[in-house]
Amino acid sequence: MERLAMQNLIAWTQNKKRKPLIVWGARQVGKTYLVKDLFAEKYYKDNYIYIDFKIDDNVNEFCQKTANAEKIIEYLSLLKGRHIDENTLLIFDEIQECPNIISALKYFCQDFRNIPVIATGSMIRIKIQRTTHKRGGSHEKFLFPVGKINQITIYPLSFDEFLMNKNRIMYDTIQKAYKAKKPLEAAIHELAMEQVYRYLLVGGMPEAVDSYIEDGDLLASREILKELYDNYLADMELYQASQEAIVRSRALFSNIYKELNKENKNFSPSLVEAKAKTRDFATSIQWLTLAHIVIQSYQLKEHITMPLVADEDSYFRLFLCDMGMFSYQSGINSVSFVSNERENTLSGIFFENFIANELTAKGNNLFYWKGKSTAELEFIVESDNKLYPIDVKKGKGTLNSLEKFSNHNKFEYAIKASRNNFGYNFEQKLLTVPFYFFPFVAKDLAEGNMTTF
């Protein structure tokens, strides 16, 4: 399975000033597969050492006692019977089980920078936080190697990655059309939209995608999603300080679809727990967002100033990290995604969660705009010091909110993401992009490469 993050790893290994790299991400999004099976096997074939701190108990025990990089290298060399030098890749997997190895990365950077080191972890920051703030425990500050590491975050497969693996010819056709800024022919447009609907159901969790690509069975991939969803809920017992935090994290996670599917999509604590206040869920929100299970989008009001910054008292919305899990949580029938009636069955919030995922996967922060009355725009992105309001429409829709937004804010042009074909309206300063183009739009926004019309 191809992953776009391979390009980040290739750039890292070729960088003469590289530092030890930490690959973050939620569990089962493919971190180990990316680092070990794709990257290490291709670029360090037969010359890498892989340590899994969940099962390599002896290494775990040794590294818990020292952050000395020289001692760790000597120990691993003797354990594996191999010389370790600048051509040897060290992979430390599941580092949440041995947080002390994080401290060691500082000394790898200072004293053995020529040796390539990649560490991967899920929820490590939460465990670090809990370890260093236990009630009655040690108050010694955990040594996080600020400035001594490189970092990337891996997400579930975005739509373009899904398409790369499912239908490479379609991917190439869509990418070519986007680069040329031309609409697809009507018949091909419909085929591309069909792939979008399939993605909305399957999502980007590698195991579910792999199953669907191999067998083409939507129901089988749905069963995998159910198992993954239940595993996420079970994981919430780990690395949390209290039973109350566990219960609230599970309840919050399980109600994302319900929160977004109401008229006012802002987070409402009382919908999750009667008489609760937002501050009651602060720990759970922090846990879920740091674990990359939930994505937080912050509200902006009326006149916007740059850089975009969340107000401490701002309202916010929460999205699920994966479309497949979102669809599963909604309870919608799989048949709805392939039926002719799906336009009436799928609510617009499916597409909003889709856009939130694509923006996040490409490195954009999430904000939305709320004007007076019912005026709102689902996303606001700052790119190259310019504002790009994004309107997400299941169908054609109206542009009333954009008109009200323009009364208070200057913007380069607005982007309407919908099932409609590509086009640009000079009078309205409105770029219409079909959903299958949006991963490329999100990448250009993140890199400041948006086209000037």
C-alpha positions in Angstrom: 0.0 0.0 0.0 1.4 3.4 -1.0 1.5 6.3 1.5 2.3 9.8 0.6 4.2 10.2 3.9 7.0 8.2 2.3 8.1 11.4 0.7 8.6 13.0 4.1 10.8 10.0 5.2 12.8 10.1 2.0 13.4 13.9 2.5 14.4 13.3 6.1 16.9 10.6 5.4 18.5 12.7 2.7 18.8 15.8 4.9 22.4 16.2 6.1 21.1 18.2 9.1 18.4 15.6 10.1 17.6 14.9 13.7 16.0 11.8 15.3 12.5 11.6 13.9 9.3 11.0 15.8 6.3 9.7 13.8 3.1 10.4 15.7 -0.4 9.2 15.0 -3.4 7.4 16.3 -3.2 3.7 16.7 -3.5 1.5 13.7 -3.1 4.3 11.1 -0.1 2.5 9.6 2.9 4.0 11.4 4.8 0.8 11.8 3.9 -0.3 8.2 5.1 3.0 6.8 8.4 3.1 8.8 9.4 -0.5 8.8 7.7 -2.3 5.9 7.8 0.5 3.3 10.7 2.9 4.2 13.2 0.7 6.0 12.8 -2.3 3.7 13.4 -0.1 0.7 16.1 2.3 1.9 17.9 0.3 4.6 17.4 -3.2 3.4 19.0 -5.7 5.8 20.5 -2.8 7.7 18.0 -1.7 10.2 17.3 -2.7 13.8 13.6 -2.7 14.9 12.6 -2.5 18.5 9.0 -2.9 19.7 8.8 -1.7 23.3 5.6 -3.6 23.8 7.2 -6.9 23.4 11.0 -6.4 23.6 10.9 -6.5 27.4 14.7 -6.7 27.9 15.3 -3.6 25.8 12.5 -1.8 27.5 13.9 -2.5 30.9 17.3 -1.4 29.9 16.1 1.9 28.3 13.9 2.7 31.3 17.1 3.0 33.4 19.2 5.2 31.1 18.9 7.9 28.5 22.6 7.6 27.6 22.6 7.1 23.8 26.1 5.6 23.8 25.0 2.9 26.3 21.8 2.2 24.3 23.8 1.8 21.0 26.3 -0.5 22.7 23.5 -2.6 24.3 21.6 -3.0 21.0 24.8 -3.8 19.1 25.7 -6.6 21.5 22.1 -7.8 21.7 21.7 -8.0 17.9 25.3 -9.0 17.2 25.6 -6.1 14.7 27.8 -3.1 14.3 25.7 0.2 14.4 26.9 3.1 12.3 25.6 5.9 10.0 24.2 3.2 7.6 22.2 1.5 10.3 18.6 2.7 10.9 17.3 2.4 14.4 13.5 2.1 14.7 11.9 2.4 18.2 8.3 1.4 18.0 5.5 1.9 20.5 7.6 4.4 22.5 4.6 5.2 24.7 5.6 2.0 26.6 9.1 3.5 27.3 8.9 7.3 27.6 12.5 7.5 28.7 13.6 6.7 25.2 12.2 10.1 24.3 14.8 11.7 26.6 17.5 9.6 24.9 16.7 11.1 21.5 18.3 14.4 22.8 21.6 12.6 23.2 21.3 10.7 19.9 21.0 14.1 18.3 23.9 15.7 20.3 26.4 12.8 20.2 25.4 10.4 17.4 23.5 12.5 14.9 25.0 10.5 12.0 23.0 7.5 13.1 19.5 7.6 11.7 16.8 7.1 14.3 13.0 6.9 13.9 10.6 6.5 16.8 6.9 5.9 16.5 4.2 6.2 19.1 0.5 6.5 19.8 -0.8 8.7 22.7 2.8 9.1 24.0 2.2 12.7 24.9 -0.7 11.8 27.1 1.3 9.1 28.9 4.2 11.6 29.4 1.8 14.1 30.8 0.3 11.6 33.2 3.7 10.2 34.3 4.9 13.7 35.2 1.8 15.0 36.9 0.7 12.0 39.0 -1.0 13.0 42.3 1.5 12.3 45.0 4.1 11.2 42.5 7.4 12.8 41.4 7.2 16.4 40.3 10.4 16.1 38.2 9.8 17.5 34.8 10.0 15.0 31.9 12.8 15.8 29.6 11.2 16.2 26.2 13.9 16.9 23.6 12.7 20.3 22.3 14.7 21.4 19.3 16.5 18.0 19.1 14.0 16.1 17.1 12.1 16.2 13.8 8.4 15.3 13.9 5.7 14.2 11.5 2.1 13.0 12.1 0.5 10.2 10.2 -3.3 10.2 9.6 -5.6 7.6 8.1 -5.4 7.5 4.3 -6.7 10.7 2.8 -8.9 10.4 -0.3 -6.1 10.8 -2.7 -4.1 8.1 -1.0 -7.2 5.9 -1.0 -7.5 6.5 -4.8 -3.8 5.9 -5.4 -4.2 2.4 -4.1 -7.7 1.6 -5.3 -7.6 3.0 -8.8 -4.3 4.5 -9.9 -5.6 5.5 -13.4 -8.4 7.5 -11.9 -6.0 9.1 -9.4 -3.7 10.2 -12.3 -6.6 11.5 -14.3 -7.9 13.6 -11.4 -4.5 14.9 -10.5 -3.8 15.9 -14.1 -7.2 17.7 -14.4 -6.5 19.5 -11.2 -3.1 20.7 -12.3 -4.5 21.9 -15.6 -7.4 23.6 -13.7 -9.9 21.9 -16.0 -13.2 20.1 -15.2 -13.5 16.4 -15.9 -15.9 15.2 -18.6 -19.4 14.6 -17.2 -19.2 10.8 -17.3 -15.7 10.7 -15.7 -16.8 13.2 -13.1 -19.6 10.8 -12.0 -17.1 8.0 -11.8 -14.8 10.1 -9.6 -17.7 11.0 -7.4 -18.6 7.4 -7.0 -15.1 6.8 -5.6 -15.7 9.6 -3.1 -18.9 7.9 -1.8 -17.0 4.7 -1.4 -14.4 6.5 0.6 -17.0 8.1 2.8 -18.0 4.6 3.8 -14.7 2.8 4.0 -12.6 5.7 5.3 -8.8 5.6 5.5 -7.9 3.1 8.2 -5.3 0.9 6.4 -6.8 -2.4 7.5 -10.3 -1.4 6.2 -8.9 0.1 3.0 -6.8 -3.0 2.3 -9.8 -5.3 2.8 -11.9 -3.3 0.5 -9.2 -3.1 -2.2 -8.6 -6.8 -2.0 -12.2 -8.0 -2.0 -14.3 -5.0 -3.0 -16.7 -6.0 -0.1 -18.1 -3.0 1.6 -19.7 -5.1 4.3 -16.4 -6.8 5.2 -14.6 -3.4 5.5 -17.5 -2.3 7.7 -16.9 -5.2 10.1 -13.2 -4.2 10.4 -14.3 -0.7 11.2 -16.5 -2.0 13.9 -13.6 -3.8 15.5 -11.3 -0.8 15.2 -14.0 1.5 16.6 -14.4 -0.8 19.6 -10.6 -1.0 20.0 -10.5 2.8 20.2 -13.1 2.8 22.9 -11.1 0.1 24.8 -7.9 2.1 24.5 -9.4 4.9 26.4 -8.7 3.0 29.6 -5.0 3.5 28.9 -3.0 6.5 29.9 -5.8 8.3 31.7 -5.7 9.4 35.3 -9.3 8.7 36.4 -12.3 6.6 35.7 -14.3 9.8 35.2 -12.0 10.9 32.5 -12.3 7.5 30.8 -16.1 7.6 30.9 -16.3 11.1 29.5 -13.7 10.4 26.8 -15.8 7.5 25.6 -19.0 9.4 25.7 -17.6 12.4 23.9 -16.0 10.2 21.2 -19.3 8.3 20.7 -21.3 11.4 20.3 -19.3 13.3 17.6 -21.8 12.5 14.8 -24.8 13.6 17.0 -23.0 16.8 18.0 -22.4 17.7 14.3 -25.7 16.6 13.0 -27.7 19.1 15.1 -28.7 22.5 13.8 -26.0 24.3 15.8 -22.8 22.2 15.3 -20.9 23.8 18.1 -19.8 21.4 20.9 -22.6 21.1 23.4 -21.6 19.3 26.6 -25.2 18.8 27.7 -25.8 16.6 24.7 -23.1 14.2 26.0 -23.9 14.5 29.7 -26.9 16.2 31.3 -26.1 19.5 33.0 -22.4 19.2 32.1 -20.3 22.2 31.2 -17.6 22.5 28.6 -14.9 22.7 31.2 -15.9 19.3 32.5 -14.8 17.8 29.2 -11.5 19.8 28.9 -9.3 16.8 29.9 -11.2 14.4 27.6 -11.0 16.8 24.7 -7.2 17.3 25.2 -6.7 13.5 25.4 -8.7 12.8 22.3 -7.0 15.5 20.2 -3.5 14.7 21.4 -4.2 11.1 20.5 -5.2 12.3 17.0 -8.6 10.6 17.4 -10.6 13.8 17.3 -9.9 17.0 15.4 -10.9 20.4 16.9 -12.0 23.4 14.9 -12.3 26.8 16.4 -14.9 29.6 15.8 -14.0 33.0 14.4 -16.4 35.9 14.5 -17.2 38.8 12.2 -14.0 40.6 11.3 -11.0 38.2 11.2 -7.4 39.2 11.8 -4.3 37.2 10.8 -2.6 35.1 11.9 -5.7 33.0 12.7 -5.7 32.3 16.5 -8.3 30.5 18.6 -9.9 32.6 21.3 -9.6 31.0 24.7 -13.3 31.4 25.2 -14.2 30.5 21.6 -16.8 28.0 20.7 -15.5 25.0 18.8 -16.5 21.9 16.9 -15.1 18.3 17.0 -14.7 16.0 14.0 -13.7 12.3 13.9 -10.3 11.5 12.5 -11.5 8.9 10.0 -14.5 9.0 7.6 -15.1 5.3 7.9 -15.5 5.5 11.7 -17.6 8.6 11.3 -20.0 6.7 8.9 -20.0 3.7 11.2 -20.8 6.0 14.2 -23.7 7.6 12.3 -25.4 4.2 12.0 -26.2 4.8 8.3 -26.8 1.7 6.2 -24.0 0.7 3.8 -26.6 0.5 1.0 -27.2 4.2 1.3 -23.7 4.9 -0.1 -24.3 3.0 -3.3 -28.0 3.6 -3.9 -29.5 6.2 -6.3 -31.2 7.8 -3.3 -28.0 8.7 -1.5 -28.2 12.4 -2.2 -31.3 12.5 0.0 -29.9 10.0 2.6 -26.5 11.5 3.4 -26.5 14.7 5.4 -24.1 17.5 4.6 -22.1 16.8 7.8 -20.6 13.7 6.1 -18.9 16.0 3.6 -17.9 18.5 6.3 -16.1 15.8 8.3 -14.5 14.7 5.0 -13.2 18.2 4.3 -11.9 18.5 7.9 -10.0 15.3 7.5 -8.4 16.3 4.2 -7.4 19.8 5.5 -5.9 18.2 8.7 -4.0 15.5 6.8 -2.3 18.0 4.7 -1.2 20.2 7.6 -3.9 22.9 7.9 -5.3 24.1 11.2 -9.1 24.2 11.4 -11.2 27.3 11.9 -14.8 28.2 10.9 -16.6 31.5 10.7 -19.9 32.4 12.4 -21.7 35.6 11.5 -24.9 37.1 12.8 -28.0 35.1 12.6 -27.5 31.8 10.6 -24.5 33.0 8.5 -21.6 30.7 8.7 -18.7 29.2 6.6 -17.6 25.7 7.5 -13.8 26.4 7.2 -11.5 29.4 7.1 -7.9 28.8 6.0 -5.0 31.2 6.1 -2.5 30.5 3.3 0.5 32.7 2.3 -1.0 35.5 4.4 -4.3 35.4 2.5 -7.7 34.2 3.6 -9.6 31.5 1.9 -13.2 30.9 3.2 -14.5 27.4 2.4 -18.1 26.6 1.9 -19.1 22.9 1.9 -22.2 22.1 0.0 -23.8 18.7 -0.6 -25.5 20.2 -3.6 -25.7 23.6 -5.2 -26.7 25.7 -2.2 -26.8 29.4 -1.8 -24.0 31.9 -1.2 -25.7 34.1 1.4 -23.1 33.4 4.1 -20.2 34.3 1.7 -21.8 37.6 0.9 -22.1 38.4 4.7 -18.5 37.3 5.2 -17.3 39.6 2.5 -18.9 42.6 4.3 -16.4 42.2 7.1 -13.4 40.5 5.5 -11.1 40.7 2.5 -10.2 37.4 1.0 -8.3 36.1 -2.1 -11.3 34.0 -3.3 -13.8 31.6 -1.7 -13.7 27.9 -2.3 -16.9 25.9 -2.6 -16.4 22.2 -2.1 -19.3 20.2 -3.5 -20.3 17.4 -5.9 -20.4 20.0 -8.7 -17.7 20.0 -11.4 -14.7 22.4 -11.4 -15.2 26.1 -12.3 -14.3 29.7 -11.4 -16.7 32.6 -11.1 -14.7 35.9 -11.5 -17.6 38.1 -10.4 -18.2 36.2 -7.2 -14.5 35.4 -6.6 -15.7 31.8 -6.2 -13.7 28.6 -7.0 -15.9 25.5 -7.2 -14.1 22.3 -6.7 -15.5 18.8 -6.7 -14.8 16.8 -3.6 -12.3 14.6 -5.4 -10.2 17.6 -6.1 -10.1 18.7 -2.5 -7.0 16.8 -1.3 -5.0 18.7 -3.8 -6.6 22.0 -2.8 -5.8 21.2 0.9 -2.1 20.5 0.0 -1.8 23.8 -2.0 -3.4 25.7 0.9 -0.9 24.2 3.4 2.0 24.9 1.2 0.9 28.4 0.1 0.6 27.4 -3.6 -3.0 28.4 -4.4 -3.5 29.5 -8.0 -4.2 33.1 -8.7 -7.2 33.6 -11.0 
